[in-house]
Amino acid sequence: MMDIDKEIIKFGEGLKDRLDPSLIDFALDYISHSEVILAFETLCDYIADYEIKIRKDEYQKIIDIVNNLGLEIDSRYTYINPEKV
């Protein structure tokens, strides 16, 4: 089983070259308050809100985390799919 906290932190850190690091730190801080899902959803919302381009492998990581957290793959996640038309 993946350590979901570490996976989300690693994913967020990987966005710091494309998204304001203070926003990422703000989102990841939710993890320290046991709000893992909120941290992850906030990161995904930032990707959409700031129109951050993500790679196919990053999107696969998002889907893996969604599934691991037992979340529904809804428009929050499909909207940021780099292969959507």
TIVO-441499 format. One record per residue: residue in one letter; x negated, y negated, z of N, C-alpha, C, O in turn. Coordinates in nm, 4 decimals. Example, Ala and Ser with C-alpha at 12.3 -4.5 7.8 and 13.67 -1.06 7.14 Angstrom:
# TIVO-441499
<papa residuo="A" n_c1="-1.3190" n_c2="0.5690" n_c3="0.7800" ca_c1="-1.2300" ca_c2="0.4500" ca_c3="0.7800" c_c1="-1.3200" c_c2="0.3300" c_c3="0.7800" o_c1="-1.4236" o_c2="0.3319" o_c3="0.8465"/>
<papa residuo="S" n_c1="-1.2850" n_c2="0.2250" n_c3="0.7080" ca_c1="-1.3670" ca_c2="0.1060" ca_c3="0.7140" c_c1="-1.2900" c_c2="-0.0030" c_c3="0.7870" o_c1="-1.3409" o_c2="-0.1138" o_c3="0.8039"/>
# end
This chain:
# TIVO-441499
<papa residuo="M" n_c1="-0.0847" n_c2="0.1199" n_c3="0.0000" ca_c1="0.0000" ca_c2="0.0000" ca_c3="0.0000" c_c1="-0.0887" c_c2="-0.1255" c_c3="0.0000" o_c1="-0.1893" o_c2="-0.1331" o_c3="0.0705"/>
<papa residuo="M" n_c1="-0.0481" n_c2="-0.2217" n_c3="-0.0804" ca_c1="-0.1278" ca_c2="-0.3443" ca_c3="-0.0878" c_c1="-0.1041" c_c2="-0.4304" c_c3="0.0355" o_c1="0.0059" o_c2="-0.4331" o_c3="0.0907"/>
<papa residuo="D" n_c1="-0.2078" n_c2="-0.5000" n_c3="0.0773" ca_c1="-0.1940" ca_c2="-0.5972" ca_c3="0.1855" c_c1="-0.1386" c_c2="-0.7233" c_c3="0.1217" o_c1="-0.2125" o_c2="-0.8037" o_c3="0.0649"/>
<papa residuo="I" n_c1="-0.0084" n_c2="-0.7390" n_c3="0.1318" ca_c1="0.0632" ca_c2="-0.8429" ca_c3="0.0578" c_c1="0.0132" c_c2="-0.9835" c_c3="0.0923" o_c1="0.0031" o_c2="-1.0691" o_c3="0.0044"/>
<papa residuo="D" n_c1="-0.0177" n_c2="-1.0071" n_c3="0.2187" ca_c1="-0.0685" ca_c2="-1.1395" ca_c3="0.2575" c_c1="-0.1954" c_c2="-1.1727" c_c3="0.1786" o_c1="-0.2084" o_c2="-1.2813" o_c3="0.1220"/>
<papa residuo="K" n_c1="-0.2883" n_c2="-1.0775" n_c3="0.1761" ca_c1="-0.4155" ca_c2="-1.1002" ca_c3="0.1069" c_c1="-0.3960" c_c2="-1.1147" c_c3="-0.0436" o_c1="-0.4644" o_c2="-1.1942" o_c3="-0.1081"/>
<papa residuo="E" n_c1="-0.3030" n_c2="-1.0381" n_c3="-0.0994" ca_c1="-0.2756" ca_c2="-1.0471" ca_c3="-0.2433" c_c1="-0.2210" c_c2="-1.1845" c_c3="-0.2800" o_c1="-0.2603" o_c2="-1.2419" o_c3="-0.3816"/>
<papa residuo="I" n_c1="-0.1310" n_c2="-1.2375" n_c3="-0.1980" ca_c1="-0.0727" ca_c2="-1.3689" ca_c3="-0.2258" c_c1="-0.1784" c_c2="-1.4778" c_c3="-0.2097" o_c1="-0.1847" o_c2="-1.5711" o_c3="-0.2897"/>
<papa residuo="I" n_c1="-0.2611" n_c2="-1.4656" n_c3="-0.1063" ca_c1="-0.3694" ca_c2="-1.5635" ca_c3="-0.0861" c_c1="-0.4652" c_c2="-1.5609" c_c3="-0.2049" o_c1="-0.5036" o_c2="-1.6659" o_c3="-0.2563"/>
<papa residuo="K" n_c1="-0.5035" n_c2="-1.4418" n_c3="-0.2481" ca_c1="-0.5948" ca_c2="-1.4287" ca_c3="-0.3617" c_c1="-0.5318" c_c2="-1.4882" c_c3="-0.4877" o_c1="-0.5986" o_c2="-1.5579" o_c3="-0.5641"/>
<papa residuo="F" n_c1="-0.4048" n_c2="-1.4606" n_c3="-0.5085" ca_c1="-0.3340" ca_c2="-1.5151" ca_c3="-0.6242" c_c1="-0.3324" c_c2="-1.6681" c_c3="-0.6189" o_c1="-0.3630" o_c2="-1.7349" o_c3="-0.7177"/>
<papa residuo="G" n_c1="-0.2963" n_c2="-1.7227" n_c3="-0.5022" ca_c1="-0.2918" ca_c2="-1.8681" ca_c3="-0.4861" c_c1="-0.4268" c_c2="-1.9331" c_c3="-0.5074" o_c1="-0.4375" o_c2="-2.0349" o_c3="-0.5757"/>
<papa residuo="E" n_c1="-0.5302" n_c2="-1.8743" n_c3="-0.4488" ca_c1="-0.6659" ca_c2="-1.9290" ca_c3="-0.4638" c_c1="-0.7071" c_c2="-1.9329" c_c3="-0.6105" o_c1="-0.7793" o_c2="-2.0231" o_c3="-0.6530"/>
<papa residuo="G" n_c1="-0.6612" n_c2="-1.8349" n_c3="-0.6874" ca_c1="-0.6936" ca_c2="-1.8287" ca_c3="-0.8291" c_c1="-0.6297" c_c2="-1.9382" c_c3="-0.9123" o_c1="-0.6667" o_c2="-1.9583" o_c3="-1.0280"/>
<papa residuo="L" n_c1="-0.5345" n_c2="-2.0088" n_c3="-0.8544" ca_c1="-0.4665" ca_c2="-2.1176" ca_c3="-0.9261" c_c1="-0.5292" c_c2="-2.2543" c_c3="-0.8997" o_c1="-0.4891" o_c2="-2.3536" o_c3="-0.9604"/>
<papa residuo="K" n_c1="-0.6269" n_c2="-2.2601" n_c3="-0.8100" ca_c1="-0.6800" ca_c2="-2.3900" ca_c3="-0.7665" c_c1="-0.7497" c_c2="-2.4693" c_c3="-0.8757" o_c1="-0.7712" o_c2="-2.5895" o_c3="-0.8597"/>
<papa residuo="D" n_c1="-0.7858" n_c2="-2.4046" n_c3="-0.9870" ca_c1="-0.8451" ca_c2="-2.4796" ca_c3="-1.0969" c_c1="-0.7392" c_c2="-2.5422" c_c3="-1.1881" o_c1="-0.7717" o_c2="-2.6205" o_c3="-1.2773"/>
<papa residuo="R" n_c1="-0.6107" n_c2="-2.5066" n_c3="-1.1645" ca_c1="-0.5022" ca_c2="-2.5580" ca_c3="-1.2487" c_c1="-0.3947" c_c2="-2.6320" c_c3="-1.1720" o_c1="-0.3141" o_c2="-2.7042" o_c3="-1.2307"/>
<papa residuo="L" n_c1="-0.3933" n_c2="-2.6144" n_c3="-1.0426" ca_c1="-0.2891" ca_c2="-2.6732" ca_c3="-0.9579" c_c1="-0.3562" c_c2="-2.7385" c_c3="-0.8379" o_c1="-0.4549" o_c2="-2.6871" o_c3="-0.7852"/>
<papa residuo="D" n_c1="-0.3028" n_c2="-2.8507" n_c3="-0.7958" ca_c1="-0.3590" ca_c2="-2.9263" ca_c3="-0.6830" c_c1="-0.3839" c_c2="-2.8330" c_c3="-0.5638" o_c1="-0.2904" o_c2="-2.7730" o_c3="-0.5108"/>
<papa residuo="P" n_c1="-0.5108" n_c2="-2.8213" n_c3="-0.5223" ca_c1="-0.5428" ca_c2="-2.7306" ca_c3="-0.4101" c_c1="-0.4636" c_c2="-2.7606" c_c3="-0.2829" o_c1="-0.4352" o_c2="-2.6690" o_c3="-0.2057"/>
<papa residuo="S" n_c1="-0.4275" n_c2="-2.8865" n_c3="-0.2597" ca_c1="-0.3513" ca_c2="-2.9176" ca_c3="-0.1372" c_c1="-0.2113" c_c2="-2.8564" c_c3="-0.1440" o_c1="-0.1561" o_c2="-2.8184" o_c3="-0.0408"/>
<papa residuo="L" n_c1="-0.1531" n_c2="-2.8462" n_c3="-0.2640" ca_c1="-0.0224" ca_c2="-2.7810" ca_c3="-0.2787" c_c1="-0.0349" c_c2="-2.6314" c_c3="-0.2501" o_c1="0.0491" o_c2="-2.5722" o_c3="-0.1823"/>
<papa residuo="I" n_c1="-0.1406" n_c2="-2.5727" n_c3="-0.3027" ca_c1="-0.1625" ca_c2="-2.4298" ca_c3="-0.2793" c_c1="-0.1842" c_c2="-2.4024" c_c3="-0.1312" o_c1="-0.1269" o_c2="-2.3085" o_c3="-0.0760"/>
<papa residuo="D" n_c1="-0.2666" n_c2="-2.4841" n_c3="-0.0671" ca_c1="-0.2910" ca_c2="-2.4668" ca_c3="0.0766" c_c1="-0.1619" c_c2="-2.4817" c_c3="0.1558" o_c1="-0.1382" o_c2="-2.4081" o_c3="0.2516"/>
<papa residuo="F" n_c1="-0.0776" n_c2="-2.5784" n_c3="0.1149" ca_c1="0.0513" ca_c2="-2.5996" ca_c3="0.1821" c_c1="0.1368" c_c2="-2.4732" c_c3="0.1714" o_c1="0.1937" o_c2="-2.4274" o_c3="0.2705"/>
<papa residuo="A" n_c1="0.1453" n_c2="-2.4172" n_c3="0.0504" ca_c1="0.2259" ca_c2="-2.2969" ca_c3="0.0303" c_c1="0.1690" c_c2="-2.1785" c_c3="0.1091" o_c1="0.2429" o_c2="-2.1055" o_c3="0.1752"/>
<papa residuo="L" n_c1="0.0371" n_c2="-2.1606" n_c3="0.1012" ca_c1="-0.0249" ca_c2="-2.0459" ca_c3="0.1686" c_c1="-0.0178" c_c2="-2.0566" c_c3="0.3200" o_c1="-0.0256" o_c2="-1.9553" o_c3="0.3895"/>
<papa residuo="D" n_c1="-0.0030" n_c2="-2.1775" n_c3="0.3719" ca_c1="0.0079" ca_c2="-2.1956" ca_c3="0.5169" c_c1="0.1323" c_c2="-2.1273" c_c3="0.5732" o_c1="0.1357" o_c2="-2.0913" o_c3="0.6909"/>
<papa residuo="Y" n_c1="0.2344" n_c2="-2.1093" n_c3="0.4892" ca_c1="0.3540" ca_c2="-2.0380" ca_c3="0.5356" c_c1="0.3189" c_c2="-1.8971" c_c3="0.5830" o_c1="0.3846" o_c2="-1.8437" o_c3="0.6724"/>
<papa residuo="I" n_c1="0.2157" n_c2="-1.8364" n_c3="0.5237" ca_c1="0.1779" ca_c2="-1.7001" ca_c3="0.5629" c_c1="0.1381" c_c2="-1.6957" c_c3="0.7100" o_c1="0.1686" o_c2="-1.5993" o_c3="0.7802"/>
<papa residuo="S" n_c1="0.0697" n_c2="-1.8006" n_c3="0.7568" ca_c1="0.0280" ca_c2="-1.8029" ca_c3="0.8975" c_c1="0.1465" c_c2="-1.8177" c_c3="0.9923" o_c1="0.1322" o_c2="-1.8009" o_c3="1.1134"/>
<papa residuo="H" n_c1="0.2630" n_c2="-1.8489" n_c3="0.9373" ca_c1="0.3861" ca_c2="-1.8586" ca_c3="1.0172" c_c1="0.4784" c_c2="-1.7403" c_c3="0.9875" o_c1="0.5990" o_c2="-1.7472" o_c3="1.0113"/>
<papa residuo="S" n_c1="0.4203" n_c2="-1.6313" n_c3="0.9352" ca_c1="0.4939" ca_c2="-1.5082" ca_c3="0.9037" c_c1="0.6035" c_c2="-1.5304" c_c3="0.7993" o_c1="0.7048" o_c2="-1.4606" o_c3="0.7989"/>
<papa residuo="E" n_c1="0.5824" n_c2="-1.6275" n_c3="0.7117" ca_c1="0.6782" ca_c2="-1.6567" ca_c3="0.6046" c_c1="0.6157" c_c2="-1.6207" c_c3="0.4701" o_c1="0.5946" o_c2="-1.7070" o_c3="0.3848"/>
<papa residuo="V" n_c1="0.5865" n_c2="-1.4922" n_c3="0.4526" ca_c1="0.5164" ca_c2="-1.4449" ca_c3="0.3330" c_c1="0.5989" c_c2="-1.4712" c_c3="0.2067" o_c1="0.5462" o_c2="-1.5206" o_c3="0.1071"/>
<papa residuo="I" n_c1="0.7260" n_c2="-1.4387" n_c3="0.2112" ca_c1="0.8116" ca_c2="-1.4573" ca_c3="0.0934" c_c1="0.8211" c_c2="-1.6054" c_c3="0.0576" o_c1="0.8128" o_c2="-1.6416" o_c3="-0.0598"/>
<papa residuo="L" n_c1="0.8382" n_c2="-1.6899" n_c3="0.1572" ca_c1="0.8453" ca_c2="-1.8342" ca_c3="0.1318" c_c1="0.7157" c_c2="-1.8851" c_c3="0.0685" o_c1="0.7195" o_c2="-1.9678" o_c3="-0.0227"/>
<papa residuo="A" n_c1="0.6028" n_c2="-1.8366" n_c3="0.1159" ca_c1="0.4740" ca_c2="-1.8769" ca_c3="0.0581" c_c1="0.4680" c_c2="-1.8384" c_c3="-0.0892" o_c1="0.4295" o_c2="-1.9194" o_c3="-0.1735"/>
<papa residuo="F" n_c1="0.5057" n_c2="-1.7158" n_c3="-0.1196" ca_c1="0.5001" ca_c2="-1.6663" ca_c3="-0.2560" c_c1="0.5982" c_c2="-1.7412" c_c3="-0.3460" o_c1="0.5621" o_c2="-1.7829" o_c3="-0.4560"/>
<papa residuo="E" n_c1="0.7213" n_c2="-1.7581" n_c3="-0.2999" ca_c1="0.8216" ca_c2="-1.8291" ca_c3="-0.3796" c_c1="0.7799" c_c2="-1.9734" c_c3="-0.4045" o_c1="0.8029" o_c2="-2.0272" o_c3="-0.5128"/>
<papa residuo="T" n_c1="0.7191" n_c2="-2.0354" n_c3="-0.3054" ca_c1="0.6730" ca_c2="-2.1735" ca_c3="-0.3212" c_c1="0.5645" c_c2="-2.1819" c_c3="-0.4287" o_c1="0.5668" o_c2="-2.2719" o_c3="-0.5126"/>
<papa residuo="L" n_c1="0.4703" n_c2="-2.0887" n_c3="-0.4262" ca_c1="0.3668" ca_c2="-2.0854" ca_c3="-0.5306" c_c1="0.4306" c_c2="-2.0719" c_c3="-0.6687" o_c1="0.3932" o_c2="-2.1431" o_c3="-0.7619"/>
<papa residuo="C" n_c1="0.5262" n_c2="-1.9812" n_c3="-0.6816" ca_c1="0.5913" ca_c2="-1.9601" ca_c3="-0.8112" c_c1="0.6696" c_c2="-2.0839" c_c3="-0.8538" o_c1="0.6719" o_c2="-2.1184" o_c3="-0.9719"/>
<papa residuo="D" n_c1="0.7331" n_c2="-2.1500" n_c3="-0.7589" ca_c1="0.8051" ca_c2="-2.2740" ca_c3="-0.7907" c_c1="0.7082" c_c2="-2.3814" c_c3="-0.8383" o_c1="0.7384" o_c2="-2.4546" o_c3="-0.9326"/>
<papa residuo="Y" n_c1="0.5929" n_c2="-2.3915" n_c3="-0.7746" ca_c1="0.4923" ca_c2="-2.4896" ca_c3="-0.8181" c_c1="0.4447" c_c2="-2.4596" c_c3="-0.9600" o_c1="0.4253" o_c2="-2.5515" o_c3="-1.0396"/>
<papa residuo="I" n_c1="0.4259" n_c2="-2.3330" n_c3="-0.9917" ca_c1="0.3832" ca_c2="-2.2956" ca_c3="-1.1270" c_c1="0.4852" c_c2="-2.3475" c_c3="-1.2283" o_c1="0.4484" o_c2="-2.4025" o_c3="-1.3321"/>
<papa residuo="A" n_c1="0.6124" n_c2="-2.3298" n_c3="-1.1974" ca_c1="0.7185" ca_c2="-2.3766" ca_c3="-1.2875" c_c1="0.7271" c_c2="-2.5292" c_c3="-1.2883" o_c1="0.7306" o_c2="-2.5908" o_c3="-1.3948"/>
<papa residuo="D" n_c1="0.7304" n_c2="-2.5897" n_c3="-1.1701" ca_c1="0.7502" ca_c2="-2.7347" ca_c3="-1.1593" c_c1="0.6392" c_c2="-2.8140" c_c3="-1.2275" o_c1="0.6648" o_c2="-2.9177" o_c3="-1.2887"/>
<papa residuo="Y" n_c1="0.5167" n_c2="-2.7651" n_c3="-1.2167" ca_c1="0.4023" ca_c2="-2.8366" ca_c3="-1.2734" c_c1="0.3579" c_c2="-2.7783" c_c3="-1.4078" o_c1="0.2523" o_c2="-2.8132" o_c3="-1.4607"/>
<papa residuo="E" n_c1="0.4425" n_c2="-2.6872" n_c3="-1.4623" ca_c1="0.4181" ca_c2="-2.6260" ca_c3="-1.5929" c_c1="0.2761" c_c2="-2.5718" c_c3="-1.6066" o_c1="0.2065" o_c2="-2.5972" o_c3="-1.7049"/>
<papa residuo="I" n_c1="0.2355" n_c2="-2.4959" n_c3="-1.5041" ca_c1="0.1035" ca_c2="-2.4348" ca_c3="-1.5020" c_c1="0.1043" c_c2="-2.3132" c_c3="-1.5946" o_c1="0.1927" o_c2="-2.2280" o_c3="-1.5862"/>
<papa residuo="K" n_c1="0.0063" n_c2="-2.3069" n_c3="-1.6814" ca_c1="-0.0057" ca_c2="-2.1917" ca_c3="-1.7709" c_c1="-0.0754" c_c2="-2.0787" c_c3="-1.6946" o_c1="-0.1846" o_c2="-2.0957" o_c3="-1.6404"/>
<papa residuo="I" n_c1="-0.0098" n_c2="-1.9650" n_c3="-1.6923" ca_c1="-0.0702" ca_c2="-1.8489" ca_c3="-1.6265" c_c1="-0.1010" c_c2="-1.7425" c_c3="-1.7321" o_c1="-0.0405" o_c2="-1.7383" o_c3="-1.8392"/>
<papa residuo="R" n_c1="-0.1954" n_c2="-1.6586" n_c3="-1.6983" ca_c1="-0.2345" ca_c2="-1.5502" ca_c3="-1.7884" c_c1="-0.1408" c_c2="-1.4303" c_c3="-1.7716" o_c1="-0.0685" o_c2="-1.4181" o_c3="-1.6728"/>
<papa residuo="K" n_c1="-0.1449" n_c2="-1.3440" n_c3="-1.8705" ca_c1="-0.0623" ca_c2="-1.2239" ca_c3="-1.8672" c_c1="-0.0918" c_c2="-1.1399" c_c3="-1.7430" o_c1="0.0004" o_c2="-1.0876" o_c3="-1.6804"/>
<papa residuo="D" n_c1="-0.2204" n_c2="-1.1264" n_c3="-1.7068" ca_c1="-0.2555" ca_c2="-1.0460" ca_c3="-1.5892" c_c1="-0.2064" c_c2="-1.1113" c_c3="-1.4600" o_c1="-0.1713" o_c2="-1.0423" o_c3="-1.3644"/>
<papa residuo="E" n_c1="-0.2040" n_c2="-1.2453" n_c3="-1.4579" ca_c1="-0.1512" ca_c2="-1.3144" ca_c3="-1.3397" c_c1="-0.0005" c_c2="-1.2918" c_c3="-1.3280" o_c1="0.0520" o_c2="-1.2729" o_c3="-1.2183"/>
<papa residuo="Y" n_c1="0.0674" n_c2="-1.2938" n_c3="-1.4411" ca_c1="0.2116" ca_c2="-1.2688" ca_c3="-1.4381" c_c1="0.2395" c_c2="-1.1259" c_c3="-1.3910" o_c1="0.3346" o_c2="-1.1028" o_c3="-1.3162"/>
<papa residuo="Q" n_c1="0.1575" n_c2="-1.0305" n_c3="-1.4342" ca_c1="0.1751" ca_c2="-0.8928" ca_c3="-1.3884" c_c1="0.1561" c_c2="-0.8847" c_c3="-1.2369" o_c1="0.2271" o_c2="-0.8105" o_c3="-1.1690"/>
<papa residuo="K" n_c1="0.0606" n_c2="-0.9608" n_c3="-1.1844" ca_c1="0.0385" ca_c2="-0.9658" ca_c3="-1.0388" c_c1="0.1636" c_c2="-1.0205" c_c3="-0.9700" o_c1="0.2048" o_c2="-0.9694" o_c3="-0.8659"/>
<papa residuo="I" n_c1="0.2236" n_c2="-1.1241" n_c3="-1.0282" ca_c1="0.3470" ca_c2="-1.1803" ca_c3="-0.9722" c_c1="0.4550" c_c2="-1.0725" c_c3="-0.9656" o_c1="0.5202" o_c2="-1.0555" o_c3="-0.8626"/>
<papa residuo="I" n_c1="0.4733" n_c2="-1.0004" n_c3="-1.0753" ca_c1="0.5764" ca_c2="-0.8956" ca_c3="-1.0789" c_c1="0.5454" c_c2="-0.7860" c_c3="-0.9766" o_c1="0.6360" o_c2="-0.7353" o_c3="-0.9105"/>
<papa residuo="D" n_c1="0.4183" n_c2="-0.7496" n_c3="-0.9635" ca_c1="0.3795" ca_c2="-0.6498" ca_c3="-0.8632" c_c1="0.4156" c_c2="-0.6968" c_c3="-0.7224" o_c1="0.4663" o_c2="-0.6190" o_c3="-0.6417"/>
<papa residuo="I" n_c1="0.3892" n_c2="-0.8248" n_c3="-0.6932" ca_c1="0.4200" ca_c2="-0.8791" ca_c3="-0.5605" c_c1="0.5710" c_c2="-0.8854" c_c3="-0.5397" o_c1="0.6203" o_c2="-0.8510" o_c3="-0.4323"/>
<papa residuo="V" n_c1="0.6451" n_c2="-0.9297" n_c3="-0.6428" ca_c1="0.7922" ca_c2="-0.9329" ca_c3="-0.6348" c_c1="0.8444" c_c2="-0.7942" c_c3="-0.5971" o_c1="0.9259" o_c2="-0.7801" o_c3="-0.5060"/>
<papa residuo="N" n_c1="0.7966" n_c2="-0.6929" n_c3="-0.6679" ca_c1="0.8418" ca_c2="-0.5560" ca_c3="-0.6413" c_c1="0.8007" c_c2="-0.5100" c_c3="-0.5024" o_c1="0.8785" o_c2="-0.4447" o_c3="-0.4330"/>
<papa residuo="N" n_c1="0.6786" n_c2="-0.5438" n_c3="-0.4614" ca_c1="0.6294" ca_c2="-0.5031" ca_c3="-0.3299" c_c1="0.7108" c_c2="-0.5670" c_c3="-0.2179" o_c1="0.7326" o_c2="-0.5060" o_c3="-0.1132"/>
<papa residuo="L" n_c1="0.7557" n_c2="-0.6909" n_c3="-0.2408" ca_c1="0.8360" ca_c2="-0.7608" ca_c3="-0.1401" c_c1="0.9838" c_c2="-0.7213" c_c3="-0.1465" o_c1="1.0627" o_c2="-0.7612" o_c3="-0.0609"/>
<papa residuo="G" n_c1="1.0208" n_c2="-0.6434" n_c3="-0.2478" ca_c1="1.1603" ca_c2="-0.6024" ca_c3="-0.2617" c_c1="1.2506" c_c2="-0.7146" c_c3="-0.3091" o_c1="1.3701" o_c2="-0.7158" o_c3="-0.2795"/>
<papa residuo="L" n_c1="1.1930" n_c2="-0.8095" n_c3="-0.3831" ca_c1="1.2715" ca_c2="-0.9219" ca_c3="-0.4343" c_c1="1.3302" c_c2="-0.8867" c_c3="-0.5704" o_c1="1.2853" o_c2="-0.7932" o_c3="-0.6367"/>
<papa residuo="E" n_c1="1.4306" n_c2="-0.9629" n_c3="-0.6107" ca_c1="1.4905" ca_c2="-0.9449" ca_c3="-0.7419" c_c1="1.4118" c_c2="-1.0266" c_c3="-0.8441" o_c1="1.3734" o_c2="-1.1405" o_c3="-0.8176"/>
<papa residuo="I" n_c1="1.3886" n_c2="-0.9676" n_c3="-0.9603" ca_c1="1.3201" ca_c2="-1.0417" ca_c3="-1.0667" c_c1="1.4253" c_c2="-1.1284" c_c3="-1.1352" o_c1="1.4950" o_c2="-1.0848" o_c3="-1.2268"/>
<papa residuo="D" n_c1="1.4344" n_c2="-1.2523" n_c3="-1.0879" ca_c1="1.5348" ca_c2="-1.3450" ca_c3="-1.1389" c_c1="1.4670" c_c2="-1.4582" c_c3="-1.2165" o_c1="1.3482" o_c2="-1.4502" o_c3="-1.2476"/>
<papa residuo="S" n_c1="1.5418" n_c2="-1.5621" n_c3="-1.2472" ca_c1="1.4899" ca_c2="-1.6710" ca_c3="-1.3310" c_c1="1.3693" c_c2="-1.7407" c_c3="-1.2692" o_c1="1.2881" o_c2="-1.7977" o_c3="-1.3420"/>
<papa residuo="R" n_c1="1.3555" n_c2="-1.7377" n_c3="-1.1376" ca_c1="1.2373" ca_c2="-1.7987" ca_c3="-1.0740" c_c1="1.1100" c_c2="-1.7372" c_c3="-1.1310" o_c1="1.0098" o_c2="-1.8062" o_c3="-1.1493"/>
<papa residuo="Y" n_c1="1.1143" n_c2="-1.6095" n_c3="-1.1586" ca_c1="0.9962" ca_c2="-1.5382" ca_c3="-1.2064" c_c1="0.9928" c_c2="-1.5255" c_c3="-1.3592" o_c1="0.8864" o_c2="-1.5377" o_c3="-1.4198"/>
<papa residuo="T" n_c1="1.1078" n_c2="-1.5011" n_c3="-1.4210" ca_c1="1.1073" ca_c2="-1.4872" ca_c3="-1.5670" c_c1="1.0745" c_c2="-1.6193" c_c3="-1.6357" o_c1="1.0185" o_c2="-1.6195" o_c3="-1.7453"/>
<papa residuo="Y" n_c1="1.1085" n_c2="-1.7305" n_c3="-1.5732" ca_c1="1.0818" ca_c2="-1.8623" ca_c3="-1.6323" c_c1="0.9315" c_c2="-1.8853" c_c3="-1.6527" o_c1="0.8922" o_c2="-1.9519" o_c3="-1.7485"/>
<papa residuo="I" n_c1="0.8486" n_c2="-1.8321" n_c3="-1.5657" ca_c1="0.7042" ca_c2="-1.8579" ca_c3="-1.5739" c_c1="0.6291" c_c2="-1.7493" c_c3="-1.6516" o_c1="0.5061" o_c2="-1.7489" o_c3="-1.6552"/>
<papa residuo="N" n_c1="0.7037" n_c2="-1.6573" n_c3="-1.7139" ca_c1="0.6410" ca_c2="-1.5520" ca_c3="-1.7935" c_c1="0.5664" c_c2="-1.6164" c_c3="-1.9106" o_c1="0.6281" o_c2="-1.6853" o_c3="-1.9919"/>
<papa residuo="P" n_c1="0.4359" n_c2="-1.5954" n_c3="-1.9205" ca_c1="0.3600" ca_c2="-1.6601" ca_c3="-2.0273" c_c1="0.3969" c_c2="-1.6083" c_c3="-2.1662" o_c1="0.3612" o_c2="-1.6704" o_c3="-2.2663"/>
<papa residuo="E" n_c1="0.4670" n_c2="-1.4969" n_c3="-2.1737" ca_c1="0.5048" ca_c2="-1.4405" ca_c3="-2.3037" c_c1="0.6500" c_c2="-1.4684" c_c3="-2.3410" o_c1="0.6986" o_c2="-1.4178" o_c3="-2.4421"/>
<papa residuo="K" n_c1="0.7189" n_c2="-1.5475" n_c3="-2.2612" ca_c1="0.8587" ca_c2="-1.5755" ca_c3="-2.2941" c_c1="0.8654" c_c2="-1.6612" c_c3="-2.4205" o_c1="0.7742" o_c2="-1.7383" o_c3="-2.4502"/>
<papa residuo="V" n_c1="0.9737" n_c2="-1.6462" n_c3="-2.4926" ca_c1="0.9895" ca_c2="-1.7245" ca_c3="-2.6165" c_c1="1.0952" c_c2="-1.8304" c_c3="-2.5991" o_c1="1.1226" o_c2="-1.9062" o_c3="-2.6922"/>
# end
